Structures are given as C-alpha cells and as structure tokens.
Amino acid sequence: MTYLVQEAKNQLTDILQKALNQAFAAGTLPETEMPAFSLEVPAERTHGDWSCNIAMTSARVFRNSPVKIATIIVQNTDLAGTYFTKCEVAGPGFLNFFYDDLFYAHALNEVHQKGEDYGKSDFGGGETVLVEFVSANPTGPMHIGNARGGALGDCLSAVLQTAGFEVSKEFYVNDAGNQLEKLGLSLDIRYQQLFDKENAPEMPEDSYHGEDIIEHVKNFVEEHGDSLLAMDEKERRKTLTSYVLPKNVARMQNDLARYGIYYDRWFFESELHKDGSVNAAIEILKDKGLTYSKDGALWYKATDLGGEKDEVIIRSNGNPTYFIVDVAYHLSKFNRGFSLLIDCLGADHHGHVSRMKTAMNAVGKNGDKLEVLLYQLVNLVRNGETVRMSKRTGKAIQLADLLDEVSKDSVRFTFNTHEPNIAMDFDLDLAVKQDAQNPLYYVQYAHARICSILRNLAADNIQPRACSNEELTLLQAPEERALIRHISIYTDEIIRCASKLDPSGITRYVINLATLFHKFYNACRVKGENESLMQARISLCLATQTVIKNVLEMFHVNVPETM
C-alpha cells in the first residue's frame, strides 16, 4: 500500500543513485556503494520540501568537502519525470529538493481517492500487537493517573492500527495476591465495625480507608444482614471480596465506557493460577538452572542475566510473588500469539522495565519485543491552582469526577497534547472553554468552518466537483501550498508516531493542520473567484475536512459540523 510522500521519497533515492552513477562514470567521484543518508523535512520551508545530508555522510568516503560533493551531485541530477522541480546546495552541504506543481495536485487527489482510509498504511505488516493499559487494581475507583494512561493506551492502539498493525487491547485485573488480601481485610474490619464499633479491630494504616469500602459493606449488610459474623475470618473475607470485586470491575468498565474505551479482553490474574501458568513459568526457570532455594524461599537468578539483584519468586509461606506472576502473564501474552507487547505504565514502574525484559529472555522469549511506555504524573489545575479534591464530592478526584466536569472528548484530546514522558498540568478551565484557546475546540471549529463554507456554497447552488490537475495547480498562494504540504505528510506522521509509540504527535499534527487552514481561510477567498480556482479551493477545503475527521474519529472524538 504505497502513498504519495513515500513515492516521492523513493524518487529521491533513485535520483541520488542515478546522480552518483553519473558522477562515477565521469570520474568526478570515486566509485563506491551508495552512502547512508537521511531525508528530513526542513524546519524552514524556504529551504525546500526535503533536505538530504548525503554529501556530509559521504565526505570521508569521497575524500572531498561536503559542499563540493553536493555540487557534483546537483550537476548530475535529472529531475525529469519526478515530483521535484529544483535541487539546491545549502549551508555546509545539504541538498534541498523542491516539489513541482504536480505533487500538490496529486496530494489532494490522494486524499479524495482514499477518503476515510487516508493515512492508513501497511507499515506494521499485520504484526500482532497486544497493548495493555490502565490495569488499575480492582480495589477502588480509578484515579487521574489511570485517566492519562487510558487516553494514551487507547489512542496509541488506534495509531498502531492505522499504521498497519493488528492490535488487541487488554486490561489486566489483579484479582489475586496481596491487593485482594488487603481488600478482604479492609472489608472485614469495616463489616465488624458496623455491628460493634468498640470491640471491632482498628483499620491498619496500610489498609483501604476509602469511603467506597464503607459503602460496599453497607450495601452488603442491607442485602445479607449480620450473616457473616458467625463465619470464621477467612470465609468472611472471601465472601465480602467475592461480593465487592465484580462490582468494582463493573464500575471500572462503566467508567471506561464513558471515556470511550473498550477492551478486547479483560484478563484476570486468577486465570494464571487456575490454569497452571504461574507454575509453568517457574518450571521453565528451574529447567534452565536459573533458580535456587534460600531462607525457605525460591529465588530467580536475575544477576546471571545482568540484573541488579536476584528475585524471590516463591515466598517462604509458599505463595508466588507479584514478579513471577507478572512473568507468567507476559509469557501468556507471547504464547497467545502476540509478537509485540506494549505495556502503558506509570513512571513509578521504571525499575520494572529491564527486569521484565530480562525475564522474558530467561523464559525463552525475546525481551526486545516487550515495549514499556512510561507516562508521567498529571496535575489538575483550576484558576492557576493545583486541585486535588472534587467540587462535587469533596474527595480525591477520580476518573468519574473528571468526566463529570469535562467532556470525554476534551479529556482524551488534552491528555494526548503532551508526550507521555512529560509531566503535565491539566487545566480544567481551559478544557471546557469554547474558544480557540482550547486545542480541541480549535480543531473542531476548523472542521465546522469547512462544513459552513460548503453549506453556504450549496445555498448558492454551488456544488463541489472533481478538478483536473491543471485546476489544482492554480493553488499557488503560500497559504495554500503550506496547507497541502501538511496534508500530504499525514501518513508519514502516523508511521512516525507508531514507531515512537507516541500518539501526541498526531494531536500536534491536527492542531497545526487547523492553524494552517485558518490561515488559508483568512488569506484566500473560496467564493467569488473564477470557477476553476473556486473549485480548486473547494477541493482543498474538502481534503482538510477529510483529514481532520480521520484524526478525530481515530481518537474516538466527536466531529461536529456546526459550533
């Protein structure tokens, strides 16, 4: 599945190779293999549409100055039959290439031909990817960090899918181990306190003190009364946990659905214990001689594989550790047929990354095919002040509280205006503003403005029609050319952001697209020009509309036609 910019870059490679061959034949450069080089879009567009550094990367091979090499290449360059009209030497030896008029015409035609598929490519080659994100403990409500991780993971999945990967999304539910034991303890104590506050145990400092625990227990008592008081502690805790856990998971699912997030699978940790996956992972490590016993516990020889310290995998009480369960979980991902694993985790998990990659190598998988995307903290800000409490509840702000204040579209878009590794302030006032200061409103307004233009034209019985290449090359104004160039790189941006695992690049792309459209709108009249130029400008409006719509729909954000 080729696209226009890729074709243009392929032409540049061919142009350079032919120019070098000409120089080799003429003896002006010593014959050798084509040197490595890069093609980049110059920051200053007066420097061309593509800039190439081949003269600098080949200076040692050709034993000449980059400027001299670049000059020789230009002298031997033939641009006939390509999308380029000019090549210049600039600065220390850069080669700057400029598009010809036909490229701009073909760029718009490509958008119209592909429509909702514009931006898609086969870059990923259908590789199967499992993106795991949010995976909050099912012991209480989801917080603001989960909100950022949700927007990041869901939008990254969409970018990867558009780039040609086969993507599945997964939520990992920790329904076993220490967190569930702590949940059972907390519920049990609150249950006892409801009936006998004076004699009931006090809540340990590290237990769950949230109001949600009390609410769950009150609901249970309304349904079942004091029936658990006669039970032993273990059964009472198990019963309370079994009552609360599915309710917490259902609340997570409902909150995430409000957020526009749906998973292909909710994977429960208990499955790994029931189906023997944890024991199987331990046996693999044993068979490879990577375990030893010490102080009644079983240890994994992480240091044998470059780790900083060995890891306990079975405690002295016989229970598996979180680490070995996580090894079993990631092993199960590979065993289910996924060739690339992506985990979206909070930055506090940074120490876990190399440990898990090494562990995957230890169990016979490729640790390099596990990518961990770490995202930084979020500060909620209102009136320039950090906000930690919900106006509605007076308690710590949860995902549900945020969605009560700000639309899910604005939340998803705003979280993806920053790279994951950058801590961010989420401005609650800005996120609900109905003006150009709000990035999402700014983009949506560009789309609505185009719809308005088309409605006004239709009211005057002017309908869009297909334009010839000659008509499209009438779009010569700087604002028109800048807008078309930006439209043309959309597929490249999708690929770049998929490679970097950074959906924020697409958010910035569409904000820039809206900016360029508004500049075009202010500089160029659509109606009132000669018919051919008018239709060419309508074509440009329609192409811009398509790209904005494709981006917003990819991110599951509303695409309004009026505002």
C-alpha positions in Angstrom: 0.0 0.0 0.0 2.0 3.0 -1.3 1.3 6.6 -0.6 2.4 9.8 -2.3 5.1 11.0 0.1 6.6 7.5 0.2 6.7 7.5 -3.6 8.3 11.0 -3.6 11.0 9.8 -1.1 11.6 6.7 -3.3 12.1 9.0 -6.2 14.7 11.0 -4.3 16.6 7.8 -3.5 16.5 6.9 -7.2 17.5 10.5 -8.2 20.5 10.4 -5.9 21.7 7.0 -7.0 21.5 8.0 -10.7 23.4 11.2 -10.0 26.1 9.3 -8.2 26.3 6.8 -11.1 26.7 9.7 -13.5 29.5 11.1 -11.3 31.2 7.7 -11.1 31.1 7.3 -14.8 32.5 10.8 -15.4 35.2 10.2 -12.8 34.3 13.2 -10.7 33.6 11.0 -7.7 35.3 7.6 -6.9 33.0 4.7 -7.4 31.6 3.1 -4.2 28.4 1.8 -2.8 25.7 4.4 -2.2 26.4 6.1 1.2 23.9 6.1 4.0 21.8 9.3 4.3 18.7 10.7 5.8 15.8 12.7 4.3 14.2 15.3 6.5 11.5 18.0 6.2 13.4 21.3 6.8 12.1 23.4 9.6 12.3 26.5 7.3 10.3 25.7 4.2 12.3 28.2 2.1 15.0 25.5 2.4 12.9 23.1 0.3 10.4 20.3 0.8 13.1 17.7 1.6 16.6 18.1 2.8 19.3 15.4 2.3 22.6 15.0 4.1 24.3 12.5 1.7 27.1 14.9 0.9 28.1 15.1 4.6 27.8 11.4 5.3 30.0 10.6 2.3 32.7 13.2 2.8 35.2 10.7 4.2 34.4 8.1 1.6 34.8 10.5 -1.3 37.7 12.4 0.3 36.2 15.7 -0.5 34.3 18.6 1.2 30.5 18.1 1.6 29.8 21.3 -0.4 32.0 20.0 -3.3 30.3 16.6 -3.3 26.8 18.3 -3.1 27.7 20.5 -6.1 28.8 17.4 -8.1 25.6 15.6 -7.3 23.4 18.6 -8.3 25.4 18.8 -11.6 24.5 15.2 -12.3 20.9 15.4 -11.1 18.0 14.7 -13.5 14.5 15.6 -12.1 12.5 14.8 -15.2 9.5 12.6 -14.6 9.6 13.1 -10.8 7.7 15.2 -8.3 10.6 17.6 -8.0 11.4 20.7 -9.9 14.6 22.0 -8.3 17.6 20.9 -6.2 19.9 23.4 -4.4 23.1 23.2 -2.3 22.7 24.9 1.0 24.8 25.6 4.1 27.5 23.1 4.8 26.4 20.7 2.0 22.7 19.9 2.4 20.8 19.1 -0.8 17.4 20.8 -0.7 14.7 19.5 -3.1 11.5 21.4 -4.1 8.2 19.8 -5.2 6.8 20.7 -8.6 3.2 21.7 -9.2 2.0 18.2 -10.0 2.9 17.0 -6.5 0.4 19.4 -5.0 -2.4 18.3 -7.3 -1.7 14.6 -6.7 -1.6 15.2 -2.9 -5.2 16.5 -3.0 -6.3 13.7 -5.3 -4.8 11.1 -3.0 -7.0 12.3 -0.1 -10.1 12.4 -2.2 -9.5 8.9 -3.6 -8.7 7.3 -0.2 -11.3 9.2 1.9 -11.7 7.6 5.3 -8.7 5.3 4.5 -6.4 8.3 4.0 -3.5 7.9 6.5 -3.6 4.1 6.6 -0.5 2.1 5.5 0.9 -1.4 5.7 3.9 -0.2 7.7 3.1 -2.6 10.5 2.9 -5.5 8.1 0.0 -7.0 10.1 2.2 -7.7 13.1 0.1 -8.8 16.1 0.4 -6.3 19.0 -1.1 -6.5 22.5 -1.5 -3.1 24.2 -2.1 -3.4 27.9 -3.1 -0.2 29.6 -4.8 1.2 32.7 -4.9 -2.2 34.5 -5.8 -0.5 37.8 -6.2 -2.6 40.9 -9.9 -3.6 41.3 -9.8 -2.4 44.9 -11.3 1.0 44.4 -12.1 3.8 42.0 -9.8 4.8 39.1 -7.7 7.9 39.6 -6.3 10.7 37.4 -3.2 8.7 36.5 -5.5 6.0 35.2 -7.2 8.7 33.1 -4.0 9.7 31.4 -2.9 6.0 30.9 -6.3 5.3 29.4 -6.2 8.1 26.8 -2.6 7.2 26.0 -3.2 3.5 25.5 -6.4 3.8 23.6 -5.1 6.4 21.2 -1.8 4.6 20.7 -3.7 1.5 19.8 -5.6 3.5 17.2 -2.4 4.9 15.7 -0.9 1.4 15.5 -4.0 0.0 13.9 -3.9 2.8 11.3 -0.2 2.1 10.6 -1.0 -1.5 9.7 -0.6 -3.4 12.9 -3.1 -5.9 14.1 -3.9 -4.6 17.6 -5.7 -6.0 20.6 -6.3 -4.1 23.8 -6.3 -5.7 27.2 -7.0 -4.8 30.8 -5.2 -6.9 33.4 -7.3 -7.4 36.6 -5.2 -8.1 39.8 -7.9 -10.3 41.4 -5.4 -12.4 43.4 -2.5 -11.8 45.7 -1.7 -9.1 48.3 -4.1 -6.4 46.9 -7.1 -8.7 47.2 -6.0 -9.9 50.7 -5.8 -6.2 51.8 -9.2 -5.6 50.3 -10.7 -8.6 52.2 -9.1 -7.3 55.4 -10.4 -3.8 54.9 -13.9 -5.1 54.1 -13.9 -7.4 57.1 -13.0 -4.8 59.6 -15.5 -2.3 58.3 -18.1 -5.1 58.4 -17.3 -5.8 62.1 -17.3 -2.1 62.9 -20.8 -1.7 61.6 -22.1 -4.1 64.3 -19.7 -3.5 67.2 -17.5 -0.4 66.7 -16.0 -0.6 70.2 -14.8 -4.2 70.1 -14.0 -4.4 66.3 -10.4 -4.2 65.2 -8.9 -0.8 64.1 -8.1 -0.3 60.4 -4.4 -0.9 59.8 -2.6 2.1 58.3 -1.9 0.3 55.1 -5.4 -0.9 54.5 -8.0 0.7 52.3 -9.7 3.6 54.1 -11.8 5.0 51.3 -15.5 5.7 51.6 -16.1 3.2 48.8 -15.2 0.4 51.3 -17.8 1.5 53.8 -20.4 1.9 51.1 -19.8 -1.6 49.8 -20.1 -3.0 53.3 -23.3 -1.1 54.0 -24.8 -2.4 50.7 -23.9 -6.0 51.7 -25.5 -5.6 55.1 -28.7 -4.3 53.6 -28.8 -7.4 51.5 -27.5 -10.0 53.9 -27.5 -8.5 57.4 -25.2 -9.9 60.0 -25.0 -13.4 58.4 -21.2 -13.3 58.2 -20.5 -12.7 61.9 -20.8 -16.4 62.7 -18.2 -17.3 59.9 -14.5 -17.7 60.5 -12.4 -14.8 59.4 -11.1 -16.5 56.2 -14.6 -17.3 54.9 -15.9 -13.9 55.9 -13.2 -12.1 53.9 -13.6 -14.4 51.0 -17.4 -13.8 50.9 -17.0 -10.0 51.1 -14.3 -9.9 48.5 -16.4 -12.1 46.1 -19.3 -9.6 46.6 -17.2 -6.5 46.0 -14.8 -7.5 43.3 -17.3 -7.9 40.4 -18.9 -4.6 41.4 -15.6 -2.8 41.3 -14.8 -4.3 37.9 -18.2 -3.4 36.6 -17.7 0.2 37.8 -14.3 0.3 36.0 -15.9 -1.0 32.8 -18.7 1.6 33.0 -16.3 4.5 33.7 -14.0 3.4 30.9 -17.0 3.1 28.5 -17.9 6.7 29.4 -14.4 7.5 28.5 -14.8 5.9 25.1 -12.5 2.9 26.0 -13.5 -0.7 25.2 -11.1 -3.7 25.5 -10.8 -6.8 23.5 -10.2 -8.7 26.7 -10.4 -8.3 30.5 -7.7 -10.7 31.7 -8.0 -11.9 35.3 -4.8 -12.7 37.2 -6.7 -15.7 38.9 -6.7 -17.4 35.4 -2.9 -17.7 35.6 -3.1 -19.6 38.9 -6.0 -21.8 37.8 -4.6 -22.9 34.5 -1.1 -23.6 35.9 0.6 -20.7 34.0 2.5 -19.5 37.1 3.8 -23.0 37.9 4.8 -23.4 34.3 6.9 -20.2 34.3 8.6 -21.4 37.5 9.4 -24.8 35.9 10.9 -23.1 32.9 13.3 -21.2 35.1 14.1 -24.3 37.1 14.8 -26.3 34.0 17.2 -23.6 32.8 19.1 -23.7 36.1 18.0 -20.2 37.0 16.6 -20.8 40.4 17.9 -21.7 43.9 16.5 -22.0 47.4 17.4 -19.7 50.3 15.8 -19.0 53.6 12.9 -21.2 52.7 12.1 -19.2 49.6 12.7 -19.9 45.9 14.8 -17.3 44.1 15.4 -16.5 40.4 19.0 -15.8 39.4 18.4 -12.5 37.8 22.0 -11.5 38.3 23.1 -14.3 36.0 21.4 -12.4 33.2 22.6 -8.9 34.1 20.0 -8.0 36.7 20.9 -5.8 39.7 19.7 -8.4 42.2 18.1 -11.8 42.4 14.3 -12.0 42.7 12.2 -14.1 45.1 9.6 -15.9 43.1 8.1 -18.2 45.8 7.9 -16.8 49.4 8.8 -18.9 52.4 5.0 -19.2 53.0 4.6 -20.9 49.6 2.9 -18.1 47.8 4.2 -16.8 44.5 5.4 -13.2 44.3 4.0 -10.5 42.1 7.1 -10.6 40.0 6.7 -14.3 38.9 3.0 -13.8 38.3 3.8 -10.9 36.0 6.4 -13.1 34.3 3.7 -15.7 33.7 1.3 -13.1 32.5 3.7 -11.7 29.9 4.7 -15.2 28.9 1.0 -16.0 28.3 0.8 -12.9 26.0 3.5 -14.3 23.8 2.0 -17.8 24.0 -1.3 -16.4 22.8 0.3 -15.4 19.5 1.2 -11.8 20.0 4.6 -10.9 18.6 4.9 -7.4 20.1 3.8 -6.5 23.6 3.2 -2.9 24.7 2.6 -2.0 28.4 1.5 1.5 29.3 2.6 2.1 32.9 3.0 5.0 35.3 6.6 6.3 35.6 6.9 4.7 39.1 7.2 1.4 37.3 10.5 2.4 35.6 12.6 -0.1 37.7 10.3 -2.9 36.4 11.1 -2.5 32.8 14.5 -4.0 32.5 13.6 -6.7 35.0 10.7 -7.9 32.9 12.6 -7.7 29.6 15.4 -9.8 31.0 12.8 -12.3 32.5 11.3 -12.7 29.0 14.7 -13.7 27.7 15.0 -16.1 30.6 11.8 -17.9 29.7 12.8 -18.2 26.1 11.0 -15.2 24.6 12.5 -12.0 23.0 12.6 -9.3 25.6 13.2 -6.7 22.9 9.6 -7.4 21.7 8.3 -6.1 25.0 7.9 -2.3 24.9 7.1 -0.4 28.1 5.7 3.1 27.7 6.0 5.1 30.9 3.9 8.1 31.4 4.4 10.9 34.0 2.2 12.4 36.6 -0.7 14.8 36.0 -1.5 17.9 38.0 -5.1 19.1 37.8 -5.2 22.9 37.7 -8.1 25.4 38.2 -7.6 29.1 38.3 -3.9 28.5 38.3 -4.1 26.4 41.5 -3.5 22.7 41.9 -6.7 20.8 42.5 -6.8 17.6 44.5 -10.4 17.5 45.6 -13.6 17.1 43.6 -16.1 20.0 43.8 -18.9 17.5 43.7 -17.8 15.1 46.4 -15.1 17.0 48.3 -12.9 13.9 47.9 -9.8 13.0 45.9 -10.7 13.4 42.2 -11.4 10.2 40.3 -11.8 9.5 36.6 -15.6 9.6 37.0 -15.3 13.0 38.7 -13.2 14.3 35.9 -15.7 13.1 33.3 -18.5 14.9 35.2 -16.7 18.2 34.8 -15.0 17.8 31.3 -16.3 16.0 28.2 -14.6 12.7 27.4 -13.6 14.2 24.0 -11.7 17.1 25.7 -10.1 14.8 28.3 -8.9 12.3 25.7 -7.5 15.0 23.4 -5.9 17.1 26.1 -4.1 14.1 27.7 -2.6 13.5 24.2 -1.2 17.0 23.7 1.9 16.1 25.7 4.4 13.3 25.1 4.0 10.5 27.7 7.3 11.1 29.4 6.5 14.7 30.2 4.6 15.6 33.4 1.6 17.8 32.5 -0.8 20.2 34.0 -4.4 19.5 33.0 -6.1 22.9 33.0 -9.8 22.2 33.9 -10.8 25.7 32.9 -9.2 25.5 29.5 -10.6 22.0 28.8 -14.1 23.4 28.9 -13.6 26.7 27.1 -15.5 27.2 23.9 -12.8 29.2 22.2 -9.6 28.9 20.2 -7.5 28.6 23.4 -8.9 25.1 23.9 -6.9 22.9 21.4 -9.8 20.5 20.7 -12.3 23.3 20.2 -9.8 24.9 17.8 -9.6 21.8 15.7 -13.3 21.0 15.8 -14.0 24.6 14.8 -11.9 24.2 11.7 -14.0 21.2 10.7 -17.2 23.1 11.4 -16.0 26.1 9.5 -15.4 23.9 6.4 -18.9 22.5 6.8 -20.3 26.0 7.0 -18.4 27.0 3.8 -19.9 24.0 2.0 -23.4 24.8 3.2 -23.2 28.4 2.1 -22.0 27.3 -1.3 -24.8 24.8 -1.6 -27.3 27.6 -0.7 -26.0 29.4 -3.9 -26.3 26.2 -5.9 -22.6 25.7 -6.0 -21.6 22.0 -5.6 -18.1 20.6 -5.4 -16.8 18.7 -8.4 -13.7 16.8 -9.4 -10.9 19.1 -10.5 -8.3 18.5 -13.2 -4.6 18.5 -12.2 -4.3 21.8 -14.1 -7.0 23.3 -12.0 -5.4 22.1 -8.8 -2.1 23.6 -9.7 -3.8 27.0 -9.6 -3.4 26.7 -5.8 -0.2 28.8 -5.7 -0.7 31.0 -2.7 1.8 30.4 0.1 -1.1 29.6 2.5 -2.5 27.0 0.0 0.9 25.3 -0.6 1.7 25.2 3.2 -1.7 23.5 3.9 -1.3 21.0 1.1 2.2 20.1 2.2 0.9 19.5 5.7 -2.0 17.3 4.5 0.5 15.3 2.4 2.6 14.2 5.4 -0.3 12.7 7.4 0.5 9.1 6.6 4.2 9.7 7.4 3.2 11.2 10.7 1.1 8.2 11.6 4.0 5.9 10.8 6.4 8.1 12.8 4.1 8.2 15.8 3.5 4.4 15.7 7.3 3.9 15.6 7.9 6.2 18.6 4.8 4.9 20.4 3.7 8.5 20.8 0.1 9.4 19.8 0.7 13.0 20.9 2.4 13.7 17.6 -0.9 13.2 15.8 -2.6 15.6 18.2 0.0 18.2 17.4 -0.3 17.4 13.7 -4.0 18.1 13.6 -3.7 21.3 15.7 -1.1 22.5 13.1 -3.5 21.5 10.4 -6.2 23.6 11.9 -3.8 26.5 12.2 -2.8 26.3 8.5 -6.5 26.0 7.5 -7.5 29.1 9.4 -4.6 31.0 7.8 -5.7 29.8 4.3 -9.3 30.8 5.1 -8.2 34.3 6.1 -5.9 34.8 3.1 -7.9 33.1 0.3 -11.5 33.6 -0.8 -13.2 30.4 -1.8 -16.3 32.0 -3.3 -16.1 34.9 -5.7 -13.0 33.7 -7.7 -13.1 32.3 -11.2 -14.8 29.0 -11.3 -11.7 26.8 -11.7 -9.9 28.4 -8.8 -13.0 28.3 -6.7 -13.4 24.6 -7.3 -9.7 24.0 -6.6 -10.1 25.8 -3.2 -13.2 23.8 -2.5 -11.1 20.7 -3.2 -8.6 21.9 -0.7 -11.3 22.5 1.9 -12.7 19.0 1.4 -9.2 17.4 1.7 -8.6 19.3 5.0 -12.1 18.3 6.2 -11.3 14.6 5.5 -8.0 14.6 7.4 -9.4 16.4 10.5 -12.3 13.9 10.5 -10.0 10.9 10.1 -7.8 12.1 13.1 -10.7 12.8 15.4 -12.6 9.6 14.6 -9.4 7.6 15.0 -9.1 9.1 18.5 -12.9 8.5 19.2 -13.6 12.2 19.4 -16.7 13.9 18.2 -16.5 15.6 14.8 -19.1 18.5 14.8 -20.5 20.1 11.6 -21.7 23.1 13.5 -20.4 25.0 16.5 
